[in-house]
């Protein structure tokens, strides 16, 4: 059995995100699940990215709708999207990610729960 490596579980969470560094003007994807440390993003053509690529994610986190720009590293690629790990997140943005996660983890079921 493979041991879970995540610091926090991911929650089912839908959020539109622009991925800069993935196309000429950025590509729109959608978070399928997320934690304060990473996310799985559904994309129309994930094959254009590979493991270890760096991208910039632009998103508006609820409940405040504040725009965040976060650097992320591609951890894996599937036929449906990419798993990313957030990198070099400022303390303020990390607090916003954690707050969003804490608010929504109480209202959404955890995957595989």
N, CA, C and O atoms as a DFTB+ gen file, in Angstrom:
452 C
 N C O
     1  1       0.841      -1.179       0.000
     2  2       0.000       0.000       0.000
     3  2       0.885       1.242       0.000
     4  3       1.827       1.338       0.787
     5  1       0.584       2.184      -0.878
     6  2       1.376       3.406      -0.983
     7  2       1.013       4.350       0.147
     8  3      -0.165       4.570       0.429
     9  1       2.029       4.909       0.795
    10  2       1.812       5.828       1.903
    11  2       1.490       7.221       1.375
    12  3       2.131       7.705       0.442
    13  1       0.499       7.855       1.975
    14  2       0.111       9.213       1.624
    15  2       1.226      10.172       1.988
    16  3       1.705      10.156       3.122
    17  1       1.654      11.015       1.042
    18  2       2.751      11.942       1.262
    19  2       2.271      13.366       1.536
    20  3       3.082      14.221       1.892
    21  1       1.003      13.638       1.383
    22  2       0.492      15.000       1.546
    23  2       0.465      15.412       3.005
    24  3       0.199      14.601       3.892
    25  1       0.750      16.709       3.240
    26  2       0.713      17.258       4.598
    27  2      -0.725      17.441       5.074
    28  3      -1.009      17.303       6.264
    29  1      -1.622      17.747       4.160
    30  2      -3.052      17.848       4.457
    31  2      -3.787      17.152       3.331
    32  3      -3.322      17.166       2.191
    33  1      -4.933      16.539       3.628
    34  2      -5.691      15.914       2.538
    35  2      -6.243      16.977       1.602
    36  3      -6.418      18.131       1.991
    37  1      -6.512      16.581       0.379
    38  2      -7.149      17.522      -0.551
    39  2      -8.655      17.400      -0.407
    40  3      -9.183      16.343      -0.062
    41  1      -9.334      18.505      -0.681
    42  2     -10.795      18.501      -0.666
    43  2     -11.296      18.696      -2.090
    44  3     -10.643      19.339      -2.912
    45  1     -12.470      18.130      -2.367
    46  2     -13.121      18.403      -3.646
    47  2     -13.416      19.891      -3.680
    48  3     -14.013      20.436      -2.751
    49  1     -12.997      20.546      -4.752
    50  2     -13.094      22.004      -4.797
    51  2     -13.014      22.435      -6.246
    52  3     -12.040      22.114      -6.927
    53  1     -14.004      23.149      -6.734
    54  2     -14.016      23.612      -8.122
    55  2     -13.719      25.104      -8.153
    56  3     -14.367      25.897      -7.470
    57  1     -12.718      25.473      -8.968
    58  2     -12.318      26.866      -9.073
    59  2     -11.611      27.067     -10.399
    60  3     -10.672      26.339     -10.720
    61  1     -12.052      28.045     -11.169
    62  2     -11.375      28.376     -12.423
    63  2     -10.026      29.001     -12.118
    64  3      -9.886      29.775     -11.171
    65  1      -9.033      28.657     -12.930
    66  2      -7.678      29.160     -12.732
    67  2      -7.047      29.406     -14.098
    68  3      -7.265      28.645     -15.040
    69  1      -6.266      30.472     -14.193
    70  2      -5.498      30.734     -15.414
    71  2      -4.090      30.222     -15.167
    72  3      -3.483      30.525     -14.140
    73  1      -3.573      29.444     -16.113
    74  2      -2.239      28.896     -15.988
    75  2      -1.334      29.634     -16.961
    76  3      -1.413      29.431     -18.172
    77  1      -0.479      30.487     -16.430
    78  2       0.482      31.216     -17.253
    79  2       1.713      30.341     -17.429
    80  3       2.108      29.622     -16.511
    81  1       2.317      30.403     -18.607
    82  2       3.451      29.543     -18.900
    83  2       3.014      28.252     -19.547
    84  3       3.807      27.321     -19.691
    85  1       1.740      28.191     -19.942
    86  2       1.151      26.992     -20.527
    87  2       0.517      27.305     -21.874
    88  3      -0.212      26.470     -22.409
    89  1       0.757      28.415     -22.407
    90  2       0.175      28.811     -23.677
    91  2       0.521      30.265     -23.910
    92  3       1.067      30.929     -23.030
    93  1       0.209      30.751     -25.070
    94  2       0.582      32.120     -25.408
    95  2      -0.049      33.137     -24.473
    96  3       0.617      34.079     -24.045
    97  1      -1.328      32.961     -24.149
    98  2      -2.003      33.930     -23.291
    99  2      -2.459      33.307     -21.986
   100  3      -3.244      33.910     -21.254
   101  1      -1.993      32.139     -21.692
   102  2      -2.461      31.432     -20.504
   103  2      -3.655      30.571     -20.871
   104  3      -4.412      30.884     -21.790
   105  1      -3.803      29.521     -20.163
   106  2      -4.877      28.558     -20.417
   107  2      -5.788      28.537     -19.207
   108  3      -5.321      28.637     -18.073
   109  1      -7.074      28.408     -19.438
   110  2      -8.008      28.308     -18.328
   111  2      -8.186      26.838     -17.987
   112  3      -8.503      26.013     -18.844
   113  1      -7.975      26.536     -16.726
   114  2      -8.199      25.200     -16.199
   115  2      -9.152      25.297     -15.025
   116  3      -9.682      26.365     -14.722
   117  1      -9.361      24.166     -14.369
   118  2     -10.255      24.162     -13.216
   119  2      -9.688      23.266     -12.130
   120  3      -9.361      22.104     -12.372
   121  1      -9.574      23.823     -10.923
   122  2      -9.227      22.985      -9.776
   123  2     -10.311      21.928      -9.638
   124  3     -11.502      22.228      -9.726
   125  1      -9.894      20.705      -9.424
   126  2     -10.823      19.614      -9.121
   127  2     -10.739      19.295      -7.635
   128  3     -11.744      19.006      -6.986
   129  1      -9.518      19.352      -7.111
   130  2      -9.323      19.239      -5.672
   131  2      -8.147      20.124      -5.283
   132  3      -7.341      20.519      -6.125
   133  1      -8.066      20.427      -3.985
   134  2      -7.006      21.345      -3.569
   135  2      -6.712      21.195      -2.082
   136  3      -7.552      20.742      -1.305
   137  1      -5.505      21.585      -1.710
   138  2      -5.085      21.725      -0.319
   139  2      -4.262      23.024      -0.268
   140  3      -4.018      23.634      -1.309
   141  1      -3.836      23.446       0.914
   142  2      -3.009      24.657       0.968
   143  2      -1.636      24.488       0.306
   144  3      -0.894      25.460       0.167
   145  1      -1.298      23.268      -0.098
   146  2       0.033      22.994      -0.640
   147  2       0.033      22.580      -2.107
   148  3       1.096      22.526      -2.725
   149  1      -1.136      22.285      -2.679
   150  2      -1.180      21.842      -4.066
   151  2      -2.604      21.611      -4.537
   152  3      -3.566      21.801      -3.794
   153  1      -2.713      21.189      -5.811
   154  2      -4.040      20.997      -6.401
   155  2      -3.933      20.064      -7.601
   156  3      -2.855      19.844      -8.152
   157  1      -5.092      19.522      -7.986
   158  2      -5.202      18.847      -9.274
   159  2      -6.021      19.777     -10.159
   160  3      -7.105      20.218      -9.776
   161  1      -5.491      20.072     -11.352
   162  2      -6.130      21.024     -12.262
   163  2      -6.504      20.303     -13.551
   164  3      -5.646      19.742     -14.233
   165  1      -7.780      20.324     -13.872
   166  2      -8.263      19.739     -15.127
   167  2      -7.950      20.709     -16.269
   168  3      -8.206      21.908     -16.165
   169  1      -7.389      20.169     -17.365
   170  2      -6.989      20.989     -18.510
   171  2      -7.425      20.337     -19.806
   172  3      -7.549      19.114     -19.875
   173  1      -7.665      21.162     -20.864
   174  2      -8.051      20.594     -22.154
   175  2      -6.930      19.778     -22.802
   176  3      -7.207      18.770     -23.452
   177  1      -5.665      20.195     -22.637
   178  2      -4.549      19.472     -23.238
   179  2      -3.354      19.451     -22.284
   180  3      -2.395      20.199     -22.474
   181  1      -3.410      18.597     -21.259
   182  2      -2.317      18.565     -20.284
   183  2      -1.010      18.012     -20.846
   184  3       0.040      18.166     -20.222
   185  1      -1.056      17.377     -22.001
   186  2       0.158      16.765     -22.554
   187  2       1.221      17.799     -22.931
   188  3       2.371      17.438     -23.179
   189  1       0.849      19.071     -22.976
   190  2       1.835      20.118     -23.278
   191  2       2.749      20.414     -22.092
   192  3       3.742      21.128     -22.230
   193  1       2.411      19.868     -20.936
   194  2       3.235      20.062     -19.739
   195  2       3.867      18.732     -19.343
   196  3       3.393      17.657     -19.711
   197  1       4.953      18.841     -18.583
   198  2       5.603      17.629     -18.086
   199  2       5.995      17.829     -16.628
   200  3       6.035      18.952     -16.125
   201  1       6.279      16.730     -15.970
   202  2       6.694      16.769     -14.574
   203  2       7.879      17.725     -14.412
   204  3       8.792      17.734     -15.238
   205  1       7.862      18.512     -13.367
   206  2       8.883      19.496     -12.995
   207  2       8.771      20.829     -13.729
   208  3       9.535      21.747     -13.429
   209  1       7.837      20.971     -14.691
   210  2       7.609      22.280     -15.301
   211  2       7.120      23.246     -14.221
   212  3       6.452      22.845     -13.269
   213  1       7.462      24.519     -14.384
   214  2       6.990      25.560     -13.474
   215  2       5.977      26.421     -14.213
   216  3       6.206      26.833     -15.351
   217  1       4.854      26.689     -13.555
   218  2       3.804      27.536     -14.114
   219  2       3.399      28.548     -13.049
   220  3       3.748      28.411     -11.877
   221  1       2.664      29.557     -13.472
   222  2       2.101      30.547     -12.555
   223  2       0.586      30.384     -12.593
   224  3      -0.011      30.379     -13.669
   225  1      -0.034      30.251     -11.432
   226  2      -1.482      30.106     -11.321
   227  2      -2.078      31.438     -10.896
   228  3      -1.621      32.058      -9.935
   229  1      -3.102      31.871     -11.619
   230  2      -3.811      33.104     -11.286
   231  2      -5.246      32.708     -10.967
   232  3      -5.936      32.121     -11.800
   233  1      -5.692      33.034      -9.750
   234  2      -7.017      32.595      -9.308
   235  2      -7.602      33.576      -8.313
   236  3      -6.890      34.378      -7.708
   237  1      -8.912      33.496      -8.158
   238  2      -9.617      34.275      -7.144
   239  2     -10.198      33.297      -6.143
   240  3     -11.124      32.548      -6.453
   241  1      -9.643      33.312      -4.937
   242  2     -10.102      32.402      -3.902
   243  2     -11.342      32.938      -3.203
   244  3     -11.376      34.099      -2.793
   245  1     -12.356      32.099      -3.067
   246  2     -13.471      32.520      -2.224
   247  2     -13.048      32.367      -0.755
   248  3     -12.079      31.648      -0.512
   249  1     -13.653      32.944       0.175
   250  2     -14.862      33.730       0.050
   251  2     -14.612      35.197      -0.260
   252  3     -15.573      35.936      -0.477
   253  1     -13.359      35.652      -0.291
   254  2     -13.091      37.072      -0.470
   255  2     -12.874      37.497      -1.911
   256  3     -12.839      38.691      -2.206
   257  1     -12.729      36.531      -2.814
   258  2     -12.513      36.829      -4.230
   259  2     -11.251      37.644      -4.472
   260  3     -11.198      38.444      -5.406
   261  1     -10.247      37.448      -3.648
   262  2      -8.965      38.116      -3.813
   263  2      -8.153      37.361      -4.863
   264  3      -8.089      36.132      -4.828
   265  1      -7.533      38.084      -5.797
   266  2      -6.726      37.442      -6.830
   267  2      -5.352      37.075      -6.270
   268  3      -4.657      37.905      -5.683
   269  1      -4.986      35.822      -6.466
   270  2      -3.666      35.336      -6.067
   271  2      -2.896      34.915      -7.306
   272  3      -3.480      34.404      -8.261
   273  1      -1.594      35.128      -7.293
   274  2      -0.675      34.636      -8.323
   275  2       0.328      33.762      -7.595
   276  3       1.119      34.245      -6.785
   277  1       0.286      32.465      -7.895
   278  2       1.118      31.523      -7.163
   279  2       1.925      30.673      -8.128
   280  3       1.394      30.135      -9.100
   281  1       3.207      30.561      -7.847
   282  2       4.072      29.692      -8.638
   283  2       3.799      28.246      -8.227
   284  3       3.587      27.950      -7.051
   285  1       3.808      27.352      -9.215
   286  2       3.564      25.943      -8.928
   287  2       4.456      25.072      -9.807
   288  3       4.805      25.439     -10.928
   289  1       4.811      23.920      -9.273
   290  2       5.599      22.942     -10.014
   291  2       4.700      21.755     -10.345
   292  3       3.958      21.265      -9.494
   293  1       4.777      21.301     -11.593
   294  2       3.984      20.151     -12.010
   295  2       4.562      18.901     -11.344
   296  3       5.730      18.568     -11.543
   297  1       3.737      18.214     -10.553
   298  2       4.161      16.996      -9.858
   299  2       3.872      15.752     -10.698
   300  3       4.621      14.776     -10.656
   301  1       2.763      15.798     -11.472
   302  2       2.428      14.685     -12.359
   303  2       1.448      15.167     -13.417
   304  3       0.781      16.188     -13.249
   305  1       1.372      14.412     -14.511
   306  2       0.476      14.719     -15.626
   307  2      -0.350      13.484     -15.922
   308  3       0.188      12.379     -16.000
   309  1      -1.671      13.662     -16.092
   310  2      -2.551      12.576     -16.519
   311  2      -3.250      13.010     -17.798
   312  3      -3.028      14.118     -18.286
   313  1      -4.079      12.156     -18.332
   314  2      -4.823      12.509     -19.546
   315  2      -5.880      13.577     -19.270
   316  3      -6.384      14.196     -20.207
   317  1      -6.226      13.805     -17.999
   318  2      -7.271      14.774     -17.652
   319  2      -6.731      16.088     -17.099
   320  3      -7.444      17.092     -17.084
   321  1      -5.470      16.091     -16.642
   322  2      -4.961      17.321     -16.054
   323  2      -3.614      17.131     -15.402
   324  3      -2.885      16.182     -15.694
   325  1      -3.292      18.063     -14.501
   326  2      -1.993      18.062     -13.835
   327  2      -2.161      18.182     -12.324
   328  3      -3.077      18.840     -11.831
   329  1      -1.267      17.538     -11.616
   330  2      -1.145      17.745     -10.184
   331  2      -0.021      18.728      -9.972
   332  3       1.055      18.567     -10.547
   333  1      -0.244      19.743      -9.163
   334  2       0.783      20.748      -8.923
   335  2       1.041      20.907      -7.434
   336  3       0.171      20.680      -6.593
   337  1       2.279      21.309      -7.144
   338  2       2.669      21.661      -5.790
   339  2       2.994      23.142      -5.800
   340  3       3.792      23.598      -6.618
   341  1       2.374      23.908      -4.886
   342  2       2.633      25.330      -4.806
   343  2       4.065      25.554      -4.322
   344  3       4.551      24.835      -3.449
   345  1       4.744      26.569      -4.902
   346  2       6.145      26.843      -4.584
   347  2       6.343      28.308      -4.224
   348  3       5.668      29.187      -4.759
   349  1       7.270      28.560      -3.318
   350  2       7.665      29.925      -2.954
   351  2       6.462      30.819      -2.656
   352  3       6.399      31.959      -3.115
   353  1       5.520      30.298      -1.894
   354  2       4.298      31.037      -1.566
   355  2       4.609      32.019      -0.434
   356  3       5.190      31.648       0.586
   357  1       4.213      33.270      -0.633
   358  2       4.436      34.277       0.413
   359  2       3.624      33.900       1.660
   360  3       2.610      33.211       1.550
   361  1       4.056      34.340       2.826
   362  2       3.292      34.036       4.046
   363  2       1.842      34.526       3.966
   364  3       0.934      33.859       4.462
   365  1       1.626      35.679       3.350
   366  2       0.265      36.217       3.230
   367  2      -0.590      35.330       2.320
   368  3      -1.730      35.013       2.660
   369  1      -0.047      34.930       1.168
   370  2      -0.796      34.052       0.258
   371  2      -1.001      32.672       0.876
   372  3      -2.051      32.060       0.680
   373  1      -0.013      32.176       1.619
   374  2      -0.159      30.882       2.295
   375  2      -1.305      30.943       3.308
   376  3      -2.072      29.989       3.443
   377  1      -1.416      32.064       4.014
   378  2      -2.510      32.233       4.973
   379  2      -3.859      32.253       4.246
   380  3      -4.835      31.687       4.739
   381  1      -3.917      32.896       3.084
   382  2      -5.160      32.924       2.305
   383  2      -5.541      31.523       1.823
   384  3      -6.708      31.139       1.895
   385  1      -4.560      30.759       1.333
   386  2      -4.817      29.378       0.893
   387  2      -5.309      28.525       2.058
   388  3      -6.266      27.763       1.918
   389  1      -4.653      28.657       3.201
   390  2      -5.031      27.869       4.365
   391  2      -6.428      28.250       4.850
   392  3      -7.222      27.382       5.214
   393  1      -6.725      29.547       4.854
   394  2      -8.049      30.005       5.282
   395  2      -9.136      29.439       4.371
   396  3     -10.149      28.932       4.851
   397  1      -8.929      29.526       3.070
   398  2      -9.901      28.988       2.113
   399  2     -10.105      27.491       2.352
   400  3     -11.237      27.009       2.382
   401  1      -9.005      26.765       2.520
   402  2      -9.090      25.329       2.776
   403  2      -9.888      25.043       4.047
   404  3     -10.771      24.185       4.047
   405  1      -9.581      25.757       5.122
   406  2     -10.262      25.515       6.396
   407  2     -11.758      25.829       6.308
   408  3     -12.578      25.109       6.879
   409  1     -12.114      26.903       5.594
   410  2     -13.526      27.255       5.439
   411  2     -14.270      26.167       4.676
   412  3     -15.357      25.755       5.083
   413  1     -13.690      25.700       3.570
   414  2     -14.408      24.774       2.707
   415  2     -14.293      23.315       3.126
   416  3     -15.143      22.511       2.744
   417  1     -13.286      22.947       3.888
   418  2     -13.177      21.545       4.306
   419  2     -14.329      21.160       5.224
   420  3     -14.703      19.990       5.295
   421  1     -14.886      22.126       5.917
   422  2     -16.023      21.857       6.775
   423  2     -17.337      21.740       6.041
   424  3     -18.314      21.240       6.597
   425  1     -17.381      22.194       4.797
   426  2     -18.637      22.182       4.053
   427  2     -18.642      21.171       2.919
   428  3     -19.695      20.876       2.354
   429  1     -17.464      20.635       2.578
   430  2     -17.360      19.681       1.475
   431  2     -16.833      18.352       2.000
   432  3     -16.001      18.336       2.908
   433  1     -17.299      17.243       1.449
   434  2     -16.765      15.956       1.906
   435  2     -15.319      15.775       1.428
   436  3     -14.951      16.193       0.330
   437  1     -14.525      15.149       2.272
   438  2     -13.157      14.818       1.884
   439  2     -13.195      13.682       0.869
   440  3     -14.027      12.783       0.992
   441  1     -12.307      13.700      -0.141
   442  2     -12.262      12.595      -1.095
   443  2     -12.010      11.283      -0.368
   444  3     -11.273      11.241       0.617
   445  1     -12.620      10.225      -0.854
   446  2     -12.454       8.880      -0.305
   447  2     -12.888       8.758       1.160
   448  3     -12.442       7.861       1.877
   449  1     -13.761       9.671       1.592
   450  2     -14.213       9.609       2.990
   451  2     -15.520       8.867       3.085
   452  3     -16.062       8.710       4.179
